[in-house]
Amino acid sequence: MLLDSLCYTPYRFVGEVAAVFGDDFSRFPGLWWAQAMKPSKKMWFIMLLFVFVVVVQYQISSVSLMGRPNRDGGSGLSYAEPAAALREELLRAAVGRLRLDDTISVTIDQKLLRDLMMQLGRELLGVGACGEASVPTAADPSLSKVPLTSQKTPRLYIITPTYRRPEQIAELTRMAQTLMHVQNLHWLVIEDAENKTQLVSDLLQRTGISHDHLVAPMPELFKKKKGAKPRGVSNRNRGLEWLRANAKSGVFYFADDDNTYDIQLFEEIRTTKRVSMWPVGLCTKFGLSSPVVVNGTFVGFYDGWVAGRKFPVDMAGFAVSVEFLLQRPKAIMPYKPGFEEDGFLKSLTPFEPNEIELKAKNCTEVLVWHTQTKKNEASAALDLAKYNSTNLMILKKLIV
C-alpha cells in the first residue's frame, strides 16, 4: 500500500516507488501505467510524487496532533486547528504550483497527473491517516453513530418532527443535505406515526448523519378534536424525553423539516449557555419573527401574532442548552395550538425574556426561513393493467 510508506519518511516512499520502474512492478498494481513511461518522464514522475508525499505526510502528522493530549490534560485541539488551516494552504499551493509548471505539463501527460491524484486520494481515504482513524462505509451499520469532531466542541441535538405526506421525503432530503455539512451533530427524527416509515429509515442511513429515528403519535384525544391541532408536540416532547435519558451536555434545537437553514446558524447556536434567539424569515405577513434589539440590548419582540404571549417567537427561532433543560425536569411543550413555543419557554422558569442570548450578529441576520413547501395532493393511483411490469411499480412505492 502507498500509505505504508507514507507512515515512515517521504524518502523511503520515493525509494519504494522507484521500484516500480525496475523489476518490482507487482508491488504497485494501481500504478501499472507508470511501467511504460519513458525514462525522462519517470524522473519527473518521481519528483512529482515526492512533492505530494511531503504535503500528505505533513497533513498526517497534523491529524495525529488533534488526538494527542497536551501537557495540561486537554485534547490538543487548540493548537491543531491552526495546523489544519496551514496544511490546507500548503496543499493548495502545491497543487497550484504543479498546474502552473509548464515543464511538468509538457513532460507528463495530464491524464497521468489526474490518475496520480486519484490514486493517492483513494489510499488516504481507505486507511485514514495510517490506520489511526478508520473511515466507515455506507454499508457500515454503525455509521450513523460516528462522532464527527472532538467532544470538546458542544454537541448539537436537532429535534425534527415529521409525518407521512407527499412532501416528507423531499423535505427531509433537503434538510439532510444541509445537516451533512454540520459537525458534531445528532439528529432526532421523530415521526407522528405508530411505526417507523421505511423510506425515512433508509434516507437517514444513506446520509451517514448520527441519528435516532423515533415515533411519537399524537394522542387520540387531540386527533378527534375539531379545529387546530397541536401538531408536532408529541414528537418534540419525545425528543425532550430522549435528551433527558441520553444527553448530559450540548445544545438542542427544534428544527422543522419544511424550513430552510443557513449552515452558519448551527455554529451560532452551538455556544448557547441557556436560551438563545435570532430572527426567522417569512413568518406571517410581517415577514419576520425576531427579538427587537437596541444598541445590543433586548427590548421586546416583533411577531405577526403576539396574542398575549410572553415569548411571541417562532419554533425555528430559539435553542436551549441541554444542561439548562436538565435543571428543569418539569419543562415540557403544551398541547395548545399556537402557544407551543410560549408554553415551552415559560416552562423553563426561572427564565425571563431579558436573559435571552442574542445570536446572528445581535439579530441583524436571517439564517433560517419558514419556507413551508406547498402542500400537494396524494398522487393518482397507478394503472396496473398498463404499468404492472414497469419501473413505475417501484417508483410508486416512493411517492405518497
TARA-V909858 format. One record per pair of residues at least 24 apart in sequence whose ideal C-beta (glycine too) atoms are under 10 Angstrom apart, sorted by the first residue. I is the first residue (numbers start at 1). GAP is how many residues later the second one is. If there is no record, write none. Layout:
BEGIN
[[I GAP] [I GAP]]
END
This chain:
BEGIN
[[1 26] [1 27] [1 29] [1 122] [1 125] [1 126] [1 129] [1 130] [2 26] [2 28] [2 29] [2 47] [2 51] [2 54] [2 117] [2 118] [2 120] [2 121] [2 122] [2 124] [2 125] [3 53] [3 57] [3 117] [3 120] [3 121] [3 123] [3 124] [3 125] [3 126] [3 127] [3 128] [4 119] [4 123] [4 126] [4 127] [5 48] [5 52] [6 46] [6 47] [6 50] [6 51] [6 53] [6 54] [6 114] [6 117] [6 118] [6 121] [6 123] [6 124] [7 50] [7 53] [7 120] [7 122] [7 123] [7 124] [7 125] [8 49] [8 122] [9 44] [9 45] [9 48] [10 39] [10 40] [10 41] [10 42] [10 43] [10 44] [10 45] [10 46] [10 47] [10 48] [11 39] [11 42] [11 43] [12 41] [13 36] [13 37] [13 39] [13 40] [13 41] [13 43] [13 44] [14 32] [14 33] [14 35] [14 36] [14 39] [14 40] [15 31] [17 25] [17 28] [17 29] [17 32] [17 33] [17 36] [18 24] [18 25] [18 27] [18 28] [18 31] [20 25] [20 26] [20 29] [21 24] [21 25] [28 91] [30 85] [30 88] [30 89] [30 90] [30 92] [30 93] [31 81] [31 84] [31 85] [31 88] [33 76] [33 78] [33 79] [33 82] [33 83] [33 86] [34 78] [34 81] [34 82] [37 71] [37 72] [37 75] [38 69] [40 67] [40 68] [41 66] [41 67] [41 68] [41 71] [42 66] [43 64] [44 57] [44 59] [44 60] [44 62] [44 63] [44 64] [44 68] [45 59] [45 62] [45 63] [45 67] [45 68] [45 71] [47 57] [47 61] [48 50] [48 53] [48 56] [48 59] [48 60] [48 64] [48 65] [48 68] [49 67] [49 71] [51 43] [51 44] [51 46] [51 47] [51 53] [52 39] [52 42] [52 43] [52 46] [52 64] [52 65] [52 68] [53 67] [54 36] [54 40] [55 32] [55 35] [55 36] [55 37] [55 38] [55 39] [55 40] [55 65] [56 31] [56 35] [56 38] [56 64] [56 65] [56 67] [56 68] [56 73] [57 73] [58 25] [58 28] [58 29] [58 32] [58 33] [59 24] [59 25] [59 27] [59 28] [59 29] [59 31] [59 32] [59 65] [59 70] [60 27] [60 64] [60 68] [60 69] [60 70] [60 72] [61 26] [61 68] [62 24] [62 25] [62 26] [62 28] [62 67] [63 24] [63 65] [63 66] [63 67] [63 69] [63 70] [64 65] [64 66] [64 68] [64 69] [66 63] [66 67] [66 83] [66 84] [67 62] [67 65] [67 66] [67 83] [74 76] [74 78] [75 75] [75 76] [75 77] [75 78] [76 74] [76 76] [77 72] [77 73] [77 74] [77 75] [77 76] [78 74] [80 70] [81 69] [136 72] [137 71] [138 67] [138 68] [138 69] [138 70] [139 66] [140 65] [140 68] [141 64] [143 62] [143 63] [143 64] [143 65] [143 66] [143 67] [144 42] [144 43] [144 60] [144 61] [144 62] [144 63] [144 64] [144 65] [144 66] [144 67] [144 68] [144 69] [145 41] [145 65] [145 66] [145 67] [146 62] [146 63] [146 64] [147 36] [147 37] [147 38] [147 39] [147 63] [148 32] [148 34] [148 35] [148 36] [148 37] [148 38] [148 60] [148 61] [148 62] [149 33] [149 34] [149 35] [149 36] [150 33] [150 34] [151 33] [151 98] [151 99] [152 32] [153 30] [153 31] [153 97] [153 114] [153 117] [154 30] [154 95] [154 96] [154 97] [154 115] [154 116] [154 117] [154 118] [154 119] [154 167] [154 168] [155 28] [155 29] [155 30] [155 31] [155 55] [155 92] [155 93] [155 94] [155 95] [155 96] [155 97] [155 115] [155 167] [156 26] [156 27] [156 28] [156 29] [156 30] [156 31] [156 94] [156 95] [156 96] [156 97] [156 99] [156 110] [156 111] [156 113] [156 114] [156 116] [156 163] [156 166] [157 28] [157 29] [157 30] [157 31] [157 53] [157 55] [157 82] [157 85] [157 86] [157 89] [157 90] [157 93] [157 94] [157 95] [157 96] [157 98] [157 162] [157 163] [157 165] [158 24] [158 27] [158 28] [158 29] [158 30] [158 31] [158 51] [158 53] [158 81] [158 93] [158 94] [158 95] [158 96] [158 97] [158 103] [158 108] [158 111] [158 161] [159 27] [159 28] [159 29] [159 30] [159 31] [159 55] [159 73] [159 76] [159 77] [159 78] [159 79] [159 80] [159 81] [159 83] [159 84] [159 93] [159 94] [159 95] [159 96] [159 97] [160 27] [160 28] [160 29] [160 30] [160 31] [160 51] [160 72] [160 75] [160 76] [160 79] [160 93] [160 94] [160 95] [160 96] [160 97] [160 99] [161 27] [161 28] [161 29] [161 30] [161 31] [161 55] [161 70] [161 71] [161 72] [161 73] [161 74] [161 75] [161 76] [161 77] [161 78] [161 93] [161 94] [161 95] [161 96] [161 154] [162 27] [162 28] [162 29] [162 30] [162 31] [162 35] [162 38] [162 51] [162 70] [162 73] [162 94] [162 95] [162 96] [163 27] [163 28] [163 29] [163 30] [163 34] [163 54] [163 55] [163 68] [163 69] [163 72] [163 94] [164 27] [164 28] [164 29] [164 33] [164 35] [164 36] [164 236] [165 93] [165 208] [165 210] [165 211] [165 213] [165 235] [166 207] [166 209] [166 210] [166 211] [166 212] [166 213] [166 233] [166 234] [167 90] [167 91] [167 205] [167 206] [167 207] [167 208] [167 209] [167 233] [168 29] [168 31] [168 32] [168 35] [168 89] [168 90] [168 205] [168 232] [169 28] [169 30] [169 31] [169 33] [169 34] [169 88] [169 229] [169 230] [169 231] [170 87] [170 88] [170 203] [170 206] [170 229] [171 85] [171 86] [171 87] [171 88] [171 89] [171 200] [171 201] [171 202] [172 25] [172 27] [172 28] [172 31] [172 32] [172 35] [172 85] [172 86] [173 30] [173 33] [173 34] [173 84] [174 83] [174 84] [174 85] [174 86] [174 87] [174 197] [174 199] [175 32] [175 34] [175 80] [175 81] [175 82] [175 83] [175 84] [175 85] [175 86] [176 27] [176 28] [176 30] [176 31] [176 32] [176 33] [176 35] [176 81] [177 30] [178 77] [178 81] [178 82] [178 83] [178 84] [178 85] [178 87] [178 88] [179 28] [179 30] [179 31] [179 32] [179 76] [179 82] [179 84] [179 87] [180 27] [180 28] [180 29] [180 83] [181 82] [181 85] [182 27] [182 79] [182 81] [182 83] [182 84] [182 85] [182 88] [183 83] [183 84] [183 87] [184 26] [184 66] [184 82] [184 86] [185 24] [185 25] [185 26] [185 65] [185 68] [185 81] [185 85] [186 24] [186 25] [186 26] [186 56] [186 57] [186 60] [186 61] [186 64] [186 66] [187 24] [187 25] [187 26] [187 68] [188 24] [188 25] [188 26] [188 47] [188 48] [188 50] [188 51] [188 52] [188 54] [188 55] [188 58] [188 64] [188 66] [188 67] [189 24] [189 25] [189 26] [189 46] [189 50] [189 68] [190 24] [190 25] [190 26] [190 42] [190 44] [190 45] [190 46] [190 47] [190 48] [190 49] [190 52] [191 24] [191 25] [191 26] [191 44] [191 47] [192 24] [192 25] [192 26] [192 31] [192 39] [192 40] [192 41] [192 42] [192 43] [192 46] [193 24] [193 25] [193 42] [197 203] [198 199] [199 198] [199 199] [199 200] [199 201] [202 196] [212 27] [212 30] [212 34] [214 24] [214 25] [214 27] [214 28] [216 25] [216 26] [218 117] [219 116] [221 114] [222 113] [222 115] [225 110] [225 112] [227 110] [228 108] [228 109] [228 110] [229 106] [229 108] [230 103] [230 104] [230 105] [230 106] [230 107] [230 108] [230 109] [230 110] [230 113] [231 25] [231 106] [231 109] [232 24] [232 83] [232 101] [232 108] [233 99] [233 100] [233 101] [233 102] [233 103] [233 104] [233 107] [233 110] [233 111] [234 99] [234 101] [235 98] [236 79] [236 96] [236 97] [236 104] [236 108] [237 94] [237 95] [237 96] [237 97] [237 98] [237 107] [239 94] [240 80] [240 85] [240 91] [240 92] [240 93] [240 104] [241 91] [243 77] [243 79] [243 82] [243 83] [244 78] [244 81] [244 82] [244 85] [244 87] [246 76] [247 75] [247 76] [247 78] [247 79] [248 74] [248 75] [248 78] [249 72] [249 73] [249 74] [249 77] [250 71] [250 72] [250 73] [251 24] [251 25] [251 68] [251 69] [251 70] [251 71] [251 72] [251 73] [251 74] [252 67] [252 68] [252 69] [252 70] [252 72] [252 73] [253 62] [253 63] [253 64] [253 65] [253 66] [253 67] [253 115] [254 60] [254 61] [254 62] [254 63] [254 64] [254 65] [254 66] [254 79] [254 86] [254 87] [254 90] [255 60] [255 61] [255 64] [255 113] [256 58] [256 59] [256 60] [256 112] [256 114] [256 115] [256 116] [257 116] [258 58] [258 112] [258 113] [258 114] [258 115] [258 117] [259 55] [259 56] [259 57] [259 109] [259 110] [259 111] [259 112] [259 113] [259 114] [260 56] [260 107] [260 108] [260 109] [260 110] [260 111] [260 112] [260 113] [261 55] [261 106] [261 107] [261 108] [261 110] [262 98] [262 103] [262 104] [262 105] [262 106] [262 107] [263 104] [264 95] [264 96] [264 101] [264 103] [265 51] [265 54] [265 94] [265 95] [265 100] [265 101] [265 102] [265 103] [266 53] [266 101] [266 102] [267 92] [267 100] [268 51] [268 89] [268 91] [268 92] [268 93] [268 97] [268 99] [269 49] [269 50] [269 51] [269 52] [269 88] [269 90] [269 91] [269 98] [270 49] [271 48] [271 50] [271 86] [271 88] [272 46] [272 47] [272 48] [272 49] [272 50] [272 52] [272 85] [272 87] [273 48] [273 50] [273 51] [273 82] [273 84] [274 45] [274 46] [274 47] [274 49] [274 50] [274 51] [274 53] [274 74] [274 77] [274 81] [274 82] [274 83] [275 36] [275 43] [275 44] [275 45] [275 46] [275 49] [275 50] [275 70] [275 73] [275 76] [275 78] [275 80] [275 81] [275 82] [276 41] [276 42] [276 43] [276 44] [276 45] [276 80] [276 81] [276 82] [276 83] [276 84] [277 24] [277 34] [277 36] [277 37] [277 40] [277 41] [277 42] [277 68] [277 76] [277 79] [277 80] [277 81] [277 82] [277 83] [277 86] [278 35] [278 38] [278 39] [278 40] [278 41] [278 78] [278 79] [278 80] [278 81] [278 82] [278 83] [278 84] [278 85] [278 86] [278 87] [278 88] [278 89] [278 90] [279 34] [279 35] [279 37] [279 38] [279 80] [279 81] [279 84] [279 85] [279 86] [279 87] [279 88] [279 89] [279 90] [280 33] [280 34] [280 35] [280 36] [280 37] [280 38] [280 80] [280 86] [280 87] [280 88] [280 89] [280 90] [281 33] [281 35] [281 84] [281 85] [281 86] [281 87] [281 88] [281 89] [281 90] [282 32] [282 84] [282 86] [282 87] [282 88] [282 89] [282 90] [283 30] [283 31] [283 33] [283 34] [283 86] [283 87] [283 89] [284 30] [284 86] [287 79] [288 26] [288 29] [288 75] [288 78] [288 82] [289 24] [289 25] [289 26] [289 27] [289 28] [289 52] [289 81] [290 24] [290 27] [290 68] [290 70] [290 73] [290 74] [290 76] [291 26] [291 27] [291 62] [291 65] [291 67] [291 68] [291 69] [291 71] [291 72] [292 71] [293 63] [293 65] [293 68] [293 69] [293 70] [293 71] [294 68] [295 67] [296 62] [296 66] [296 67] [297 57] [297 61] [297 65] [298 55] [298 56] [298 57] [298 58] [298 59] [298 60] [298 64] [298 65] [299 54] [299 55] [300 53] [301 52] [301 55] [302 61] [305 33] [306 36] [307 31] [307 32] [307 35] [308 31] [308 34] [309 29] [309 30] [309 32] [309 33] [309 34] [309 36] [309 37] [310 29] [310 32] [310 33] [310 35] [310 36] [310 42] [310 43] [311 28] [311 30] [311 31] [311 32] [311 33] [311 34] [311 35] [311 37] [311 40] [311 41] [311 42] [311 45] [312 27] [312 29] [312 30] [312 41] [313 28] [313 29] [313 32] [313 40] [313 43] [314 27] [314 54] [314 56] [315 25] [315 26] [315 29] [315 55] [316 25] [316 51] [316 52] [316 53] [316 54] [317 24] [317 42] [317 43] [317 46] [317 51] [317 53] [318 26] [318 27] [318 38] [318 39] [318 41] [319 38] [319 40] [320 24] [320 25] [320 28] [320 31] [321 36] [324 24] [324 27] [376 24]]
END
